[in-house]
Amino acid sequence: MPSMSKNLKYLTAREVFARNLKKLRMARGLSQEALAEEAGLHRTYVGSIERGERNISIDNIERLANAFGLAPSKLLENENSR
Amino acid sequence: MPSMSKNLKYLTAREVFARNLKKLRMARGLSQEALAEEAGLHRTYVGSIERGERNISIDNIERLANAFGLAPSKLLENENSR
């Protein structure tokens, strides 16, 4: 379906994670600072992750997933490719 | 179900990833060296990831997922908690 093609472009794992993180954070009404506090990370670090600037590690993926009460795999799921 | 309790212990994201990686690699009949080559990583690095010794980054999670032709989220899925 050509009309959907812009939603089906290849996203890197970083981009998928960044998008999921921001979406979840906003859905919960959390500031970057509040999420960072909950996950034991720095506010500016959360911001840079949401911009896809940092190569986040699996331990920090887990910290953020725990802050949301979700499985780490959920934060890596690409909604457009399921 | 008490008889399943040993399968339901909490596994860290590293442990889940390590287990999935090894299981997939062996299911495909690949050596650590062959997988490392395919993913553009070092053989000893793949070994240390399978032992849960390294805090792997999202970019390297993606390299390994690509080597298997799977979504990165798949390598983080905990079979025991779905």
Backbone of each chain as nested JSON, in Angstrom:
{
  "chains": [
    {"id": "A", "residues": [
      {"number": 1, "name": "MET", "atoms": {"N": [0.828, -1.211, 0.0], "CA": [0.0, 0.0, 0.0], "C": [0.861, 1.259, 0.0]}},
      {"number": 2, "name": "PRO", "atoms": {"N": [0.964, 1.937, -1.122], "CA": [1.831, 3.109, -1.195], "C": [1.496, 4.171, -0.151]}},
      {"number": 3, "name": "SER", "atoms": {"N": [0.238, 4.311, 0.2], "CA": [-0.13, 5.365, 1.144], "C": [0.435, 5.11, 2.544]}},
      {"number": 4, "name": "MET", "atoms": {"N": [0.844, 3.871, 2.802], "CA": [1.417, 3.594, 4.116], "C": [2.939, 3.573, 4.097]}},
      {"number": 5, "name": "SER", "atoms": {"N": [3.529, 3.773, 2.93], "CA": [4.968, 3.553, 2.825], "C": [5.786, 4.399, 3.792]}},
      {"number": 6, "name": "LYS", "atoms": {"N": [5.345, 5.589, 4.091], "CA": [6.171, 6.406, 4.984], "C": [6.21, 5.832, 6.408]}},
      {"number": 7, "name": "ASN", "atoms": {"N": [5.215, 5.007, 6.762], "CA": [5.223, 4.385, 8.087], "C": [6.02, 3.086, 8.109]}},
      {"number": 8, "name": "LEU", "atoms": {"N": [6.435, 2.637, 6.945], "CA": [7.098, 1.349, 6.886], "C": [8.585, 1.469, 6.603]}},
      {"number": 9, "name": "LYS", "atoms": {"N": [9.112, 2.683, 6.691], "CA": [10.541, 2.812, 6.436], "C": [11.322, 2.084, 7.524]}},
      {"number": 10, "name": "TYR", "atoms": {"N": [12.521, 1.629, 7.163], "CA": [13.338, 0.908, 8.128], "C": [13.756, 1.831, 9.26]}},
      {"number": 11, "name": "LEU", "atoms": {"N": [13.478, 1.403, 10.474], "CA": [13.932, 2.133, 11.645], "C": [15.008, 1.311, 12.337]}},
      {"number": 12, "name": "THR", "atoms": {"N": [16.075, 1.972, 12.754], "CA": [17.095, 1.269, 13.523], "C": [16.529, 0.936, 14.903]}},
      {"number": 13, "name": "ALA", "atoms": {"N": [17.197, 0.009, 15.578], "CA": [16.772, -0.354, 16.937], "C": [16.805, 0.879, 17.847]}},
      {"number": 14, "name": "ARG", "atoms": {"N": [17.808, 1.727, 17.656], "CA": [17.874, 2.975, 18.437], "C": [16.65, 3.846, 18.22]}},
      {"number": 15, "name": "GLU", "atoms": {"N": [16.26, 3.965, 16.943], "CA": [15.109, 4.813, 16.611], "C": [13.813, 4.246, 17.18]}},
      {"number": 16, "name": "VAL", "atoms": {"N": [13.668, 2.93, 17.076], "CA": [12.477, 2.276, 17.629], "C": [12.427, 2.488, 19.142]}},
      {"number": 17, "name": "PHE", "atoms": {"N": [13.564, 2.263, 19.789], "CA": [13.623, 2.414, 21.241], "C": [13.315, 3.856, 21.642]}},
      {"number": 18, "name": "ALA", "atoms": {"N": [13.916, 4.805, 20.94], "CA": [13.712, 6.233, 21.233], "C": [12.236, 6.604, 21.132]}},
      {"number": 19, "name": "ARG", "atoms": {"N": [11.61, 6.14, 20.074], "CA": [10.206, 6.452, 19.845], "C": [9.308, 5.819, 20.911]}},
      {"number": 20, "name": "ASN", "atoms": {"N": [9.582, 4.554, 21.218], "CA": [8.777, 3.861, 22.231], "C": [8.925, 4.517, 23.601]}},
      {"number": 21, "name": "LEU", "atoms": {"N": [10.165, 4.891, 23.905], "CA": [10.426, 5.494, 25.217], "C": [9.655, 6.8, 25.377]}},
      {"number": 22, "name": "LYS", "atoms": {"N": [9.748, 7.652, 24.374], "CA": [9.074, 8.953, 24.445], "C": [7.56, 8.782, 24.512]}},
      {"number": 23, "name": "LYS", "atoms": {"N": [7.058, 7.863, 23.676], "CA": [5.614, 7.615, 23.619], "C": [5.089, 7.116, 24.969]}},
      {"number": 24, "name": "LEU", "atoms": {"N": [5.787, 6.15, 25.532], "CA": [5.375, 5.599, 26.831], "C": [5.465, 6.648, 27.933]}},
      {"number": 25, "name": "ARG", "atoms": {"N": [6.561, 7.395, 27.918], "CA": [6.761, 8.417, 28.951], "C": [5.636, 9.433, 28.903]}},
      {"number": 26, "name": "MET", "atoms": {"N": [5.294, 9.876, 27.705], "CA": [4.244, 10.882, 27.571], "C": [2.865, 10.292, 27.906]}},
      {"number": 27, "name": "ALA", "atoms": {"N": [2.652, 9.026, 27.522], "CA": [1.37, 8.38, 27.843], "C": [1.173, 8.284, 29.361]}},
      {"number": 28, "name": "ARG", "atoms": {"N": [2.284, 8.188, 30.083], "CA": [2.176, 8.108, 31.547], "C": [2.21, 9.492, 32.202]}},
      {"number": 29, "name": "GLY", "atoms": {"N": [2.36, 10.519, 31.368], "CA": [2.408, 11.882, 31.901], "C": [3.661, 12.168, 32.714]}},
      {"number": 30, "name": "LEU", "atoms": {"N": [4.762, 11.522, 32.339], "CA": [6.016, 11.713, 33.078], "C": [6.944, 12.684, 32.356]}},
      {"number": 31, "name": "SER", "atoms": {"N": [7.634, 13.52, 33.123], "CA": [8.703, 14.342, 32.547], "C": [9.938, 13.453, 32.369]}},
      {"number": 32, "name": "GLN", "atoms": {"N": [10.897, 13.921, 31.554], "CA": [12.159, 13.178, 31.415], "C": [12.817, 13.045, 32.785]}},
      {"number": 33, "name": "GLU", "atoms": {"N": [12.7, 14.101, 33.579], "CA": [13.313, 14.1, 34.906], "C": [12.679, 13.037, 35.809]}},
      {"number": 34, "name": "ALA", "atoms": {"N": [11.351, 12.95, 35.77], "CA": [10.652, 11.983, 36.628], "C": [10.988, 10.56, 36.205]}},
      {"number": 35, "name": "LEU", "atoms": {"N": [11.031, 10.322, 34.9], "CA": [11.377, 8.981, 34.413], "C": [12.816, 8.634, 34.789]}},
      {"number": 36, "name": "ALA", "atoms": {"N": [13.713, 9.589, 34.596], "CA": [15.126, 9.382, 34.922], "C": [15.273, 9.025, 36.402]}},
      {"number": 37, "name": "GLU", "atoms": {"N": [14.583, 9.749, 37.237], "CA": [14.621, 9.507, 38.689], "C": [14.15, 8.086, 38.999]}},
      {"number": 38, "name": "GLU", "atoms": {"N": [13.04, 7.706, 38.386], "CA": [12.459, 6.377, 38.603], "C": [13.409, 5.262, 38.159]}},
      {"number": 39, "name": "ALA", "atoms": {"N": [14.133, 5.531, 37.068], "CA": [15.019, 4.507, 36.506], "C": [16.442, 4.575, 37.065]}},
      {"number": 40, "name": "GLY", "atoms": {"N": [16.718, 5.606, 37.861], "CA": [18.076, 5.757, 38.397], "C": [19.067, 6.23, 37.349]}},
      {"number": 41, "name": "LEU", "atoms": {"N": [18.572, 7.031, 36.41], "CA": [19.437, 7.569, 35.348], "C": [19.403, 9.093, 35.405]}},
      {"number": 42, "name": "HIS", "atoms": {"N": [20.264, 9.733, 34.627], "CA": [20.29, 11.197, 34.616], "C": [19.292, 11.743, 33.593]}},
      {"number": 43, "name": "ARG", "atoms": {"N": [18.676, 12.853, 33.927], "CA": [17.675, 13.462, 33.05], "C": [18.211, 13.727, 31.643]}},
      {"number": 44, "name": "THR", "atoms": {"N": [19.414, 14.247, 31.556], "CA": [19.944, 14.563, 30.227], "C": [20.216, 13.278, 29.423]}},
      {"number": 45, "name": "TYR", "atoms": {"N": [20.513, 12.211, 30.153], "CA": [20.733, 10.912, 29.488], "C": [19.431, 10.436, 28.852]}},
      {"number": 46, "name": "VAL", "atoms": {"N": [18.325, 10.542, 29.594], "CA": [17.024, 10.14, 29.043], "C": [16.705, 10.972, 27.799]}},
      {"number": 47, "name": "GLY", "atoms": {"N": [16.989, 12.256, 27.855], "CA": [16.75, 13.127, 26.694], "C": [17.554, 12.669, 25.484]}},
      {"number": 48, "name": "SER", "atoms": {"N": [18.815, 12.349, 25.716], "CA": [19.666, 11.945, 24.582], "C": [19.243, 10.59, 24.022]}},
      {"number": 49, "name": "ILE", "atoms": {"N": [18.717, 9.723, 24.875], "CA": [18.199, 8.43, 24.395], "C": [16.962, 8.67, 23.521]}},
      {"number": 50, "name": "GLU", "atoms": {"N": [16.114, 9.581, 23.956], "CA": [14.895, 9.864, 23.179], "C": [15.215, 10.512, 21.828]}},
      {"number": 51, "name": "ARG", "atoms": {"N": [16.393, 11.089, 21.726], "CA": [16.822, 11.656, 20.439], "C": [17.67, 10.661, 19.641]}},
      {"number": 52, "name": "GLY", "atoms": {"N": [17.852, 9.463, 20.16], "CA": [18.616, 8.434, 19.445], "C": [20.097, 8.717, 19.378]}},
      {"number": 53, "name": "GLU", "atoms": {"N": [20.591, 9.562, 20.305], "CA": [21.993, 9.982, 20.259], "C": [22.946, 9.016, 20.947]}},
      {"number": 54, "name": "ARG", "atoms": {"N": [22.395, 8.186, 21.844], "CA": [23.258, 7.328, 22.65], "C": [23.018, 5.856, 22.345]}},
      {"number": 55, "name": "ASN", "atoms": {"N": [24.1, 5.118, 22.429], "CA": [24.064, 3.677, 22.189], "C": [23.773, 2.978, 23.528]}},
      {"number": 56, "name": "ILE", "atoms": {"N": [22.534, 3.007, 23.93], "CA": [22.139, 2.534, 25.269], "C": [22.488, 1.059, 25.466]}},
      {"number": 57, "name": "SER", "atoms": {"N": [22.847, 0.712, 26.691], "CA": [23.208, -0.678, 27.012], "C": [21.991, -1.454, 27.498]}},
      {"number": 58, "name": "ILE", "atoms": {"N": [22.139, -2.761, 27.478], "CA": [21.033, -3.63, 27.896], "C": [20.667, -3.411, 29.375]}},
      {"number": 59, "name": "ASP", "atoms": {"N": [21.654, -3.109, 30.212], "CA": [21.337, -2.863, 31.628], "C": [20.465, -1.605, 31.78]}},
      {"number": 60, "name": "ASN", "atoms": {"N": [20.763, -0.578, 30.994], "CA": [19.945, 0.64, 31.083], "C": [18.586, 0.479, 30.389]}},
      {"number": 61, "name": "ILE", "atoms": {"N": [18.533, -0.339, 29.342], "CA": [17.23, -0.685, 28.738], "C": [16.361, -1.329, 29.821]}},
      {"number": 62, "name": "GLU", "atoms": {"N": [16.971, -2.227, 30.591], "CA": [16.235, -2.917, 31.658], "C": [15.783, -1.936, 32.751]}},
      {"number": 63, "name": "ARG", "atoms": {"N": [16.643, -0.989, 33.115], "CA": [16.255, 0.005, 34.135], "C": [15.028, 0.793, 33.677]}},
      {"number": 64, "name": "LEU", "atoms": {"N": [15.031, 1.203, 32.416], "CA": [13.889, 1.972, 31.901], "C": [12.64, 1.097, 31.806]}},
      {"number": 65, "name": "ALA", "atoms": {"N": [12.799, -0.144, 31.361], "CA": [11.654, -1.053, 31.28], "C": [11.059, -1.277, 32.673]}},
      {"number": 66, "name": "ASN", "atoms": {"N": [11.931, -1.464, 33.663], "CA": [11.453, -1.654, 35.038], "C": [10.693, -0.43, 35.539]}},
      {"number": 67, "name": "ALA", "atoms": {"N": [11.164, 0.754, 35.144], "CA": [10.476, 1.982, 35.569], "C": [9.049, 2.02, 35.021]}},
      {"number": 68, "name": "PHE", "atoms": {"N": [8.827, 1.408, 33.876], "CA": [7.482, 1.35, 33.283], "C": [6.736, 0.078, 33.702]}},
      {"number": 69, "name": "GLY", "atoms": {"N": [7.425, -0.84, 34.353], "CA": [6.79, -2.117, 34.701], "C": [6.55, -2.988, 33.48]}},
      {"number": 70, "name": "LEU", "atoms": {"N": [7.408, -2.839, 32.493], "CA": [7.259, -3.604, 31.247], "C": [8.485, -4.493, 31.019]}},
      {"number": 71, "name": "ALA", "atoms": {"N": [8.302, -5.514, 30.188], "CA": [9.435, -6.354, 29.794], "C": [10.353, -5.54, 28.884]}},
      {"number": 72, "name": "PRO", "atoms": {"N": [11.674, -5.695, 29.037], "CA": [12.614, -4.979, 28.164], "C": [12.309, -5.156, 26.672]}},
      {"number": 73, "name": "SER", "atoms": {"N": [11.879, -6.346, 26.281], "CA": [11.588, -6.589, 24.856], "C": [10.511, -5.639, 24.326]}},
      {"number": 74, "name": "LYS", "atoms": {"N": [9.578, -5.248, 25.193], "CA": [8.49, -4.358, 24.771], "C": [9.015, -3.014, 24.269]}},
      {"number": 75, "name": "LEU", "atoms": {"N": [10.079, -2.537, 24.887], "CA": [10.622, -1.224, 24.508], "C": [11.359, -1.276, 23.173]}},
      {"number": 76, "name": "LEU", "atoms": {"N": [11.609, -2.481, 22.693], "CA": [12.292, -2.62, 21.401], "C": [11.348, -3.023, 20.274]}},
      {"number": 77, "name": "GLU", "atoms": {"N": [10.084, -3.23, 20.609], "CA": [9.143, -3.677, 19.583], "C": [8.778, -2.559, 18.615]}},
      {"number": 78, "name": "ASN", "atoms": {"N": [8.913, -2.884, 17.345], "CA": [8.575, -1.917, 16.297], "C": [7.119, -2.115, 15.889]}},
      {"number": 79, "name": "GLU", "atoms": {"N": [6.273, -1.2, 16.301], "CA": [4.831, -1.338, 16.042], "C": [4.505, -1.476, 14.56]}},
      {"number": 80, "name": "ASN", "atoms": {"N": [5.358, -0.888, 13.732], "CA": [5.066, -0.906, 12.299], "C": [5.489, -2.183, 11.596]}},
      {"number": 81, "name": "SER", "atoms": {"N": [6.197, -3.045, 12.297], "CA": [6.671, -4.236, 11.576], "C": [6.144, -5.519, 12.19]}},
      {"number": 82, "name": "ARG", "atoms": {"N": [5.152, -5.408, 13.087], "CA": [4.585, -6.634, 13.654], "C": [3.494, -7.181, 12.772]}}
    ]},
    {"id": "B", "residues": [
      {"number": 1, "name": "MET", "atoms": {"N": [1.847, -22.932, 40.024], "CA": [2.279, -24.323, 39.911], "C": [3.689, -24.481, 40.466]}},
      {"number": 2, "name": "PRO", "atoms": {"N": [3.834, -25.015, 41.643], "CA": [5.157, -25.145, 42.258], "C": [6.147, -25.914, 41.391]}},
      {"number": 3, "name": "SER", "atoms": {"N": [5.686, -26.894, 40.654], "CA": [6.617, -27.704, 39.87], "C": [7.287, -26.906, 38.753]}},
      {"number": 4, "name": "MET", "atoms": {"N": [6.725, -25.749, 38.42], "CA": [7.344, -24.926, 37.378], "C": [8.186, -23.786, 37.946]}},
      {"number": 5, "name": "SER", "atoms": {"N": [8.231, -23.677, 39.263], "CA": [8.85, -22.493, 39.849], "C": [10.3, -22.278, 39.411]}},
      {"number": 6, "name": "LYS", "atoms": {"N": [11.037, -23.344, 39.205], "CA": [12.439, -23.121, 38.821], "C": [12.549, -22.48, 37.436]}},
      {"number": 7, "name": "ASN", "atoms": {"N": [11.52, -22.619, 36.619], "CA": [11.551, -21.979, 35.301], "C": [11.061, -20.535, 35.342]}},
      {"number": 8, "name": "LEU", "atoms": {"N": [10.539, -20.147, 36.492], "CA": [9.936, -18.818, 36.558], "C": [10.765, -17.834, 37.373]}},
      {"number": 9, "name": "LYS", "atoms": {"N": [11.992, -18.218, 37.697], "CA": [12.805, -17.282, 38.469], "C": [13.099, -16.045, 37.627]}},
      {"number": 10, "name": "TYR", "atoms": {"N": [13.316, -14.936, 38.322], "CA": [13.592, -13.699, 37.61], "C": [14.926, -13.784, 36.881]}},
      {"number": 11, "name": "LEU", "atoms": {"N": [14.878, -13.488, 35.603], "CA": [16.113, -13.431, 34.816], "C": [16.342, -11.985, 34.423]}},
      {"number": 12, "name": "THR", "atoms": {"N": [17.578, -11.534, 34.549], "CA": [17.896, -10.185, 34.088], "C": [17.827, -10.157, 32.557]}},
      {"number": 13, "name": "ALA", "atoms": {"N": [17.75, -8.956, 32.011], "CA": [17.726, -8.798, 30.556], "C": [18.985, -9.414, 29.941]}},
      {"number": 14, "name": "ARG", "atoms": {"N": [20.115, -9.24, 30.618], "CA": [21.368, -9.857, 30.136], "C": [21.253, -11.359, 30.059]}},
      {"number": 15, "name": "GLU", "atoms": {"N": [20.665, -11.965, 31.098], "CA": [20.545, -13.421, 31.147], "C": [19.597, -13.928, 30.062]}},
      {"number": 16, "name": "VAL", "atoms": {"N": [18.489, -13.201, 29.872], "CA": [17.533, -13.586, 28.831], "C": [18.213, -13.506, 27.464]}},
      {"number": 17, "name": "PHE", "atoms": {"N": [18.9, -12.389, 27.225], "CA": [19.57, -12.194, 25.944], "C": [20.618, -13.277, 25.714]}},
      {"number": 18, "name": "ALA", "atoms": {"N": [21.41, -13.565, 26.739], "CA": [22.476, -14.574, 26.646], "C": [21.89, -15.941, 26.271]}},
      {"number": 19, "name": "ARG", "atoms": {"N": [20.817, -16.291, 26.946], "CA": [20.185, -17.586, 26.706], "C": [19.599, -17.67, 25.303]}},
      {"number": 20, "name": "ASN", "atoms": {"N": [18.896, -16.598, 24.908], "CA": [18.3, -16.581, 23.566], "C": [19.365, -16.659, 22.48]}},
      {"number": 21, "name": "LEU", "atoms": {"N": [20.449, -15.914, 22.694], "CA": [21.506, -15.876, 21.685], "C": [22.105, -17.268, 21.482]}},
      {"number": 22, "name": "LYS", "atoms": {"N": [22.438, -17.904, 22.592], "CA": [23.065, -19.222, 22.513], "C": [22.107, -20.245, 21.875]}},
      {"number": 23, "name": "LYS", "atoms": {"N": [20.845, -20.182, 22.304], "CA": [19.834, -21.11, 21.8], "C": [19.634, -20.952, 20.286]}},
      {"number": 24, "name": "LEU", "atoms": {"N": [19.516, -19.723, 19.846], "CA": [19.343, -19.443, 18.418], "C": [20.575, -19.857, 17.62]}},
      {"number": 25, "name": "ARG", "atoms": {"N": [21.739, -19.514, 18.154], "CA": [22.977, -19.839, 17.454], "C": [23.096, -21.351, 17.264]}},
      {"number": 26, "name": "MET", "atoms": {"N": [22.791, -22.093, 18.326], "CA": [22.919, -23.542, 18.231], "C": [21.83, -24.14, 17.339]}},
      {"number": 27, "name": "ALA", "atoms": {"N": [20.64, -23.566, 17.4], "CA": [19.545, -24.053, 16.544], "C": [19.893, -23.884, 15.067]}},
      {"number": 28, "name": "ARG", "atoms": {"N": [20.702, -22.86, 14.777], "CA": [21.119, -22.645, 13.383], "C": [22.397, -23.392, 13.037]}},
      {"number": 29, "name": "GLY", "atoms": {"N": [22.951, -24.074, 14.015], "CA": [24.184, -24.818, 13.777], "C": [25.388, -23.935, 13.521]}},
      {"number": 30, "name": "LEU", "atoms": {"N": [25.389, -22.754, 14.153], "CA": [26.497, -21.811, 13.962], "C": [27.49, -21.864, 15.121]}},
      {"number": 31, "name": "SER", "atoms": {"N": [28.759, -21.738, 14.807], "CA": [29.766, -21.575, 15.855], "C": [29.728, -20.112, 16.314]}},
      {"number": 32, "name": "GLN", "atoms": {"N": [30.322, -19.831, 17.467], "CA": [30.427, -18.431, 17.919], "C": [31.186, -17.62, 16.87]}},
      {"number": 33, "name": "GLU", "atoms": {"N": [32.181, -18.243, 16.293], "CA": [32.998, -17.556, 15.29], "C": [32.172, -17.196, 14.05]}},
      {"number": 34, "name": "ALA", "atoms": {"N": [31.369, -18.145, 13.587], "CA": [30.55, -17.898, 12.389], "C": [29.514, -16.809, 12.649]}},
      {"number": 35, "name": "LEU", "atoms": {"N": [28.897, -16.849, 13.834], "CA": [27.922, -15.816, 14.173], "C": [28.6, -14.448, 14.283]}},
      {"number": 36, "name": "ALA", "atoms": {"N": [29.745, -14.438, 14.945], "CA": [30.485, -13.181, 15.109], "C": [30.821, -12.585, 13.748]}},
      {"number": 37, "name": "GLU", "atoms": {"N": [31.296, -13.426, 12.856], "CA": [31.638, -13.002, 11.494], "C": [30.419, -12.39, 10.802]}},
      {"number": 38, "name": "GLU", "atoms": {"N": [29.304, -13.082, 10.893], "CA": [28.064, -12.632, 10.261], "C": [27.604, -11.281, 10.828]}},
      {"number": 39, "name": "ALA", "atoms": {"N": [27.823, -11.09, 12.121], "CA": [27.347, -9.874, 12.786], "C": [28.389, -8.754, 12.793]}},
      {"number": 40, "name": "GLY", "atoms": {"N": [29.598, -9.067, 12.324], "CA": [30.653, -8.056, 12.333], "C": [31.194, -7.792, 13.733]}},
      {"number": 41, "name": "LEU", "atoms": {"N": [31.189, -8.838, 14.565], "CA": [31.689, -8.716, 15.936], "C": [32.832, -9.711, 16.132]}},
      {"number": 42, "name": "HIS", "atoms": {"N": [33.513, -9.615, 17.27], "CA": [34.619, -10.526, 17.54], "C": [34.104, -11.796, 18.209]}},
      {"number": 43, "name": "ARG", "atoms": {"N": [34.727, -12.924, 17.884], "CA": [34.305, -14.211, 18.439], "C": [34.294, -14.221, 19.962]}},
      {"number": 44, "name": "THR", "atoms": {"N": [35.334, -13.665, 20.554], "CA": [35.396, -13.701, 22.025], "C": [34.312, -12.812, 22.636]}},
      {"number": 45, "name": "TYR", "atoms": {"N": [33.922, -11.772, 21.899], "CA": [32.836, -10.899, 22.365], "C": [31.525, -11.683, 22.399]}},
      {"number": 46, "name": "VAL", "atoms": {"N": [31.249, -12.439, 21.352], "CA": [30.023, -13.254, 21.313], "C": [30.019, -14.246, 22.481]}},
      {"number": 47, "name": "GLY", "atoms": {"N": [31.164, -14.851, 22.755], "CA": [31.262, -15.782, 23.883], "C": [30.945, -15.093, 25.206]}},
      {"number": 48, "name": "SER", "atoms": {"N": [31.499, -13.893, 25.392], "CA": [31.276, -13.2, 26.668], "C": [29.824, -12.747, 26.8]}},
      {"number": 49, "name": "ILE", "atoms": {"N": [29.178, -12.436, 25.686], "CA": [27.749, -12.075, 25.718], "C": [26.918, -13.298, 26.104]}},
      {"number": 50, "name": "GLU", "atoms": {"N": [27.278, -14.446, 25.563], "CA": [26.534, -15.677, 25.897], "C": [26.719, -16.081, 27.353]}},
      {"number": 51, "name": "ARG", "atoms": {"N": [27.773, -15.592, 27.983], "CA": [27.982, -15.862, 29.409], "C": [27.424, -14.732, 30.28]}},
      {"number": 52, "name": "GLY", "atoms": {"N": [26.814, -13.743, 29.646], "CA": [26.21, -12.634, 30.4], "C": [27.231, -11.713, 31.049]}},
      {"number": 53, "name": "GLU", "atoms": {"N": [28.461, -11.722, 30.528], "CA": [29.536, -10.94, 31.148], "C": [29.584, -9.497, 30.673]}},
      {"number": 54, "name": "ARG", "atoms": {"N": [28.991, -9.234, 29.501], "CA": [29.124, -7.883, 28.934], "C": [27.784, -7.18, 28.869]}},
      {"number": 55, "name": "ASN", "atoms": {"N": [27.864, -5.875, 29.062], "CA": [26.68, -5.02, 29.02], "C": [26.478, -4.562, 27.57]}},
      {"number": 56, "name": "ILE", "atoms": {"N": [25.951, -5.443, 26.747], "CA": [25.852, -5.209, 25.297], "C": [25.01, -3.965, 24.988]}},
      {"number": 57, "name": "SER", "atoms": {"N": [25.392, -3.262, 23.945], "CA": [24.672, -2.044, 23.543], "C": [23.585, -2.378, 22.522]}},
      {"number": 58, "name": "ILE", "atoms": {"N": [22.671, -1.445, 22.383], "CA": [21.553, -1.64, 21.449], "C": [22.041, -1.803, 20.0]}},
      {"number": 59, "name": "ASP", "atoms": {"N": [23.121, -1.11, 19.632], "CA": [23.636, -1.259, 18.263], "C": [24.14, -2.691, 18.017]}},
      {"number": 60, "name": "ASN", "atoms": {"N": [24.789, -3.271, 19.032], "CA": [25.277, -4.646, 18.867], "C": [24.152, -5.68, 18.989]}},
      {"number": 61, "name": "ILE", "atoms": {"N": [23.125, -5.363, 19.783], "CA": [21.931, -6.222, 19.825], "C": [21.352, -6.291, 18.411]}},
      {"number": 62, "name": "GLU", "atoms": {"N": [21.299, -5.122, 17.771], "CA": [20.752, -5.055, 16.402], "C": [21.622, -5.822, 15.401]}},
      {"number": 63, "name": "ARG", "atoms": {"N": [22.939, -5.735, 15.544], "CA": [23.831, -6.484, 14.637], "C": [23.576, -7.983, 14.748]}},
      {"number": 64, "name": "LEU", "atoms": {"N": [23.429, -8.455, 15.976], "CA": [23.189, -9.891, 16.179], "C": [21.805, -10.286, 15.673]}},
      {"number": 65, "name": "ALA", "atoms": {"N": [20.8, -9.437, 15.933], "CA": [19.445, -9.731, 15.441], "C": [19.452, -9.799, 13.913]}},
      {"number": 66, "name": "ASN", "atoms": {"N": [20.145, -8.85, 13.281], "CA": [20.229, -8.849, 11.818], "C": [20.906, -10.119, 11.292]}},
      {"number": 67, "name": "ALA", "atoms": {"N": [21.894, -10.595, 12.017], "CA": [22.592, -11.821, 11.594], "C": [21.625, -13.007, 11.581]}},
      {"number": 68, "name": "PHE", "atoms": {"N": [20.636, -12.973, 12.474], "CA": [19.632, -14.041, 12.519], "C": [18.413, -13.723, 11.645]}},
      {"number": 69, "name": "GLY", "atoms": {"N": [18.338, -12.505, 11.12], "CA": [17.152, -12.097, 10.359], "C": [15.928, -11.938, 11.251]}},
      {"number": 70, "name": "LEU", "atoms": {"N": [16.167, -11.562, 12.501], "CA": [15.063, -11.391, 13.457], "C": [14.997, -9.942, 13.949]}},
      {"number": 71, "name": "ALA", "atoms": {"N": [13.849, -9.57, 14.471], "CA": [13.71, -8.25, 15.092], "C": [14.506, -8.24, 16.399]}},
      {"number": 72, "name": "PRO", "atoms": {"N": [15.175, -7.118, 16.705], "CA": [15.934, -7.025, 17.955], "C": [15.102, -7.395, 19.19]}},
      {"number": 73, "name": "SER", "atoms": {"N": [13.83, -7.027, 19.203], "CA": [12.973, -7.331, 20.367], "C": [12.896, -8.839, 20.63]}},
      {"number": 74, "name": "LYS", "atoms": {"N": [12.97, -9.637, 19.572], "CA": [12.887, -11.099, 19.728], "C": [14.011, -11.653, 20.608]}},
      {"number": 75, "name": "LEU", "atoms": {"N": [15.19, -11.05, 20.484], "CA": [16.327, -11.555, 21.247], "C": [16.227, -11.208, 22.729]}},
      {"number": 76, "name": "LEU", "atoms": {"N": [15.307, -10.325, 23.063], "CA": [15.118, -9.94, 24.468], "C": [13.888, -10.582, 25.086]}},
      {"number": 77, "name": "GLU", "atoms": {"N": [13.155, -11.345, 24.301], "CA": [11.915, -11.944, 24.838], "C": [12.214, -13.09, 25.78]}},
      {"number": 78, "name": "ASN", "atoms": {"N": [11.602, -13.013, 26.951], "CA": [11.761, -14.06, 27.951], "C": [10.646, -15.086, 27.766]}},
      {"number": 79, "name": "GLU", "atoms": {"N": [11.027, -16.233, 27.266], "CA": [10.016, -17.271, 26.956], "C": [9.206, -17.684, 28.167]}},
      {"number": 80, "name": "ASN", "atoms": {"N": [9.821, -17.569, 29.333], "CA": [9.134, -18.029, 30.547], "C": [8.151, -17.02, 31.109]}},
      {"number": 81, "name": "SER", "atoms": {"N": [8.169, -15.807, 30.602], "CA": [7.261, -14.811, 31.192], "C": [6.247, -14.271, 30.202]}},
      {"number": 82, "name": "ARG", "atoms": {"N": [6.105, -14.954, 29.052], "CA": [5.085, -14.493, 28.105], "C": [3.726, -15.108, 28.417]}}
    ]}
  ]
}
